[in-house]
Amino acid sequence: MDFVARDRPAAATVEWEESNCPLCDGTSWAPLVEAADPLPTVDGLWFMVVRCQECGLCFTNPRPGPHSIGKFYPGDYVCYRRAEATRRRRKKRDPLARLLPPQGQARLLDFGCGAGEFLCRMRDLGWNVTGLDFSEEVVARLRGELGLDALAGTLPHPELADESFEAVTMWQALEHVHRPLEVLCAARRLLTSGGKLLVAVPNIDSFPYQWFGTSWYALDVPRHLTHFTPPTLRLMLQRAGLEVEQIRMVRHPGWIRHSARLLARGPRATPLATRVLTTRLVSGLAGWYSYLCRKSDCILAIATRP
């Protein structure tokens, strides 16, 4: 799928920063991979992903600073597109809902809520939902078109009180923030005692990353600032004061198909491999193989505030 950027900025206008490790604050790291931005935002830039030699966390470094990262989000970025359907047919069998406490009008915050599809589903299930997203334009749309309670910004947020939610969710959002540990600490404070935090992020220790390398769809530099593995996600949650119940593998065959299409555009393309992996049957089988080997390209952590 192609993206069209609006008002593509020049590289000279980007404010750069070099970061210590977002998990342990370490200053010693080794290069892991260098890749170009797969979206047409700022031309001619490549980005380095490094691995901390103290805790093992992978992160983009150097990276666009907080005032420049918005330049790398096209106007039609995939997370902000209106959903084609609300998927109300899943109302009574939503697998995500089973992971959350069935408490009637319990309160849920969706961090990085995007177009609001998950918020609508959970509202239909009886939850009292609030969305939080960096994009003021998206938040205005959620309020005006969908009637959702939504706020613009990140965590911590001045309008959100401590111990005001039974659940906080982060679907493919934590990897986008500059200070993920600070965000998790703020999420813990928002939870009531026994409240649950659900975090889904790409897994750079996955078979799809090994297969596709710089063409892996979920690498997505520089928008993805932190690149988690199951151990580093667990460690960051624990350092935020949360008790990790489990970390699950999540299959995303659509990511495999998209990665194969990206690979087909590059010098490492092999016509047979890219053509086969873009089919639903083979990408589905590859997704199951990765899942059974605990090498899926997405991981879901479930944690609790003590």
N, C-alpha and C positions, 0 to 999 in steps of 0.2 A: 504494500500500500504506500502510495507516494504522499508526501506532505508538502505543503506550500507555505513558506515563511512569509510573514508580512514585515515590510521595512527591515530587510536584512541588514544588521549593523556591520561595521568594519571591525576587524580584529583589534585595531588600535584603541577602540572605545571600551574594551573589556578590562575591568579591574581584576587583577589576579592576586591570589594569595597562596602561600605555601603553608601547609597545615602540619601540625603534630598529629600523632595517631589519635583519632577520635575516641578510641576506647581507653588506652593506657597513657596517653599523652607522651608516648615515646618519640624519640627524634631519630631513630635508626631504622631505615627501611631499605628494601631492595626492589628494583623494577620487576614487575610481573608481566605486563603487556602494554603495548602502545597502540592506540586505535583512533580512527577518525570519527567524528560525529556522523552518525548515519542519517541525520536529518539535515536539510539545507537551511541551516541557520546562519552561522558565521563561516565564511569560506576559508579553506586552507589550513585549518587547525587540527592538530593531533593531540591526544591526551594520554598521559601516562597513568596507569594503575600500578600502585606499589603495595608491597606486603610488609607490615610492621615486623621487625625482627625480634620484638619482645613478646607480643601477644598474638601475632599471626593475622590480625585484621588487615583486609585489603581496602584501599581507598584511593580515589582519584587525587593526584598531587603532582604539580600545582593545579589549582582549580579556580574557576570564576568565583569572585567574592559574592556575598549576599546581595549587593546592589547591582551585580551584573548577571547573575544566573538567569534572571528572567529573559534576557536576550536570547537564550538558547531554547526557549519554549515557543514553538510555532503557534499561530493563532488557532489552528485546528489540531492541537496535540491530542493524542488518542484518549487520554483520561478525561478530557473536557468535552468530548463529543456527546451529544444527546443520544441516549440509548434508543434503539429501534423499538423496543418493547419493554414494559416494566416487569415481564416475567411473573405476572400474578399467578400463573399456573403452578408456581413453585411454593405458593403461600403455605401449604400444609406439609411440605416435605423439604423445606430448605435445609440442606446439610449444615450450613453455617449456624443456623438458628439452634440446632441441637447442641452446639458447643457452648452456648450461652445460657445463663440461669433463667428458667421459665418463671419470671416474676411479674407477669401481667404488665402493668404500666411502669416497669423499671426503666431507668434512664440509660441511654447509650450515646456515646460520642464517637463519631466516625472521623478520624483524623485523616486529612487528605481525601475528602469525600468526592472530589471530582464532579461528574455529572449527576450524582445523587441516586443512582439506581439502587445501591445497597440500602441507603436511607429509606427509600420508598418501600422496599421489601420489608424492612424491619418495622416501619410504621404500620404496614398492613398486618403484621403479626402482633401488634399491640404495644410495641415499644414506644417510649417517649424519646424521640431522636433529636440529636443536634449534630450538625455538620460543621466541619472546620476545614478551610482550604485557603491556600496562599492567594488564589486568584479572586480579586474583588468582583470581576465580571461574572465569574461562575457563581459566586455567592449571591449576587443580585438576581441571577437567573433562577437559582434554587428557591429563593424567597418569593419572587414574583410569579414564576410559572408553576412551581410545584407546591408552594405553600409550606415550605420546610423552614425550620429554625436553623439558620446557618450563620457562621461568623467568618470573617476574613482574618487571616494571620496564621500564626503557628503556636506551638507550646513552648513555654508557658504563655497563657493568654489572660489579660487582666479581667475579662468578663466571665471567667470560669472559676467557680469557687472550689476549694478543696472538698474532697469526699462528696461530690455531687453526682457521681455516675456509678452504676452497678457494672457497667462494661465500657471499655474503650477498644475500638478496632482501628487497625492500620493496615490497609490493603495496598501493597506496593507503594508505600509512601515514605517509610523510614529511610530508605536508601537515597531519598531526594534532599534530605535536610543537612545543613552544615554541622550541626551539633546533635547527633542522634542520642547520645547519652543524656544530654540535658532534656531532650524531648521525652525520653522514657522516664526520667525522674519526675518530670511534671505530670506525666500520665499516671504514675503511681500515686501522686498526691491527690489527683482528681478522683481516684477510685475509692469507694467505700471499703471497709474491711471485708475481705473475702471476694471483692470484685475482681472481674477477669479482664485481662488484656490479651487480645489476639493480634498477632503481628505476622504478616506474610511478606516475604522479601525474596528476590532472586538468590539463587545459590551458585556462587562461583566455583564451588567444589562439586561440579555436576558433570555428567557425561555430555550433555549438549554444549557446555562451554568447551570441553575438551575436543568435541567434534568440530565445532564451528569457529573457535578462537575469536578473532576480532569481528567476525560476522555474527556472533551470538546475539540474538535479539535483545536479551536482557542485560547486556553490557551497557549499552545506551549512554556512553559518556558524551558530554559531561553532566547530563541531568542526574545520572546515578553517581552520587558522590561517595557512597560507602558500598562495598561489595562483600556481603556476608557469606559465611559458611555456618553449618549447624553449631560447631563449637564457639565461634566468635559471637553469634547471636545469643546463645545461651549465656555466655560470660557477660555480655553487655546488659542483658536483662537482670542478671544477678547483681551486678554492680549498681544497678538502678534501685535495688532493694526489693525486687520481685522474686517470687518463688516459681520456678519453671516447672510446670506439670509435665509437659511433653513437647517434642518437636517432631512434626510430621513432614513427610514428603508430599508434594502436591504436583500432579501431572498437568502439563500445559502443552498438549500436542500442537496447538495453534502457534506457540512460540517456536516449536521445532520447524513448522512449515515456513514461518516468517524468516527464521534464521537461514533456511535453505535458499529462500529467494534472495536474501542479502548476499549469501555466499556466491550465488550464481552471477552476481554483478562483478565479482572481484577476480583477481588473478589466480586464486586457488580453486576456482570452479571446475568441477568435473561434471559434464552433462548428465551422465547416468545417475550419479549420487544426488545431485540437486533436483533432478526431475522426479526421482523416486520419493525423496523425502518431503516433497511438497504434496504428496497424496495423503488423504486422510487415513487410509489403511496403514501405510508404512509409518507415518508420523505417530499414529496411535500406538502401534506396536513398539516403536522406539520409546515413546513415553512410558509405556508399561514396563519395558526392560529397565529404564532408568529408575523408575519407582521401586521395583522389586529389589534392585541393587542398592537402594537408598542413595541414588545419585541423580534425583530429579533436579530440574533447573529452578524449582521454587520450593521454599520451606515455610511452614506455618508453625509458629510457636504459640503455646497457650500458657499464660502465666497468671499468677494470683497475687494480690496484695495481702500480705499476712495480717 
